[in-house]
Amino acid sequence: MSAILNCVNSYSPLSEDASADLLQCIRSNTYQKGEKIHSDGKVCRKLFFVESGLVKHFYFHDGSQYVLRFIEENQFFIVTDSFFNDLPAEYSTVALEKTKVIHLEYEDFERLCEKYHSFESFARKFVSMVAYTAISNMKNLLYLDATERYNQFLKDYSQLQQRISLADTAGYLGISQVSLSRIRSRK
């Protein structure tokens, strides 16, 4: 449980009371490879923290799978559209390997924000990071060609290459596996 506190404190240090309260609220689940953590079409009001393992956000469109993001150990994630707006999610999250996830319910998230300024500072900085990541990913898709997106992928996820399948890499880049093979052969 100290991993989640270390990560929260890296955004913004929590008071001792806020840390203790947070630890009382969180729950842990373990997911096997291929098991969904949440499914599109369902409301998901949890803040997640990957304690061990690897997950991906993804959706299907016209029969193709698109990967929005990979989340590894010691990273937080939310289902953005669902978490803040209480709407059914437009994408799913699945474990890419055996994964231990800690989660905090939205109601506890809000209560901690109201009760502790230090937790509210963490929440603000976390939401800013989520927005920045989404905008950065969108800009890459709009402005970079497939080879440039692959180079950016290598920069962003180099430590995960051996853990991510070619199909998921292609899905993240928005290209076919054949196109990805061509790009990789030029390297």
GICORRA-V963333 format. One record per helix or strand of 2 or more residues. SS is the DSSP state (h for helix, s for strand). FROM is the first residue (numbers start at 1). LEN is the number of residues. Records with the same first field share a line. If there is no record, write none. Layout:
SS->FROM-LEN / FROM-LEN
//
This chain:
h->2-10 / 16-10 / 80-6 / 106-10 / 117-27 / 146-18 / 166-8 / 177-9
s->27-5 / 36-3 / 46-7 / 54-8 / 64-9 / 75-3 / 92-4 / 99-7
//
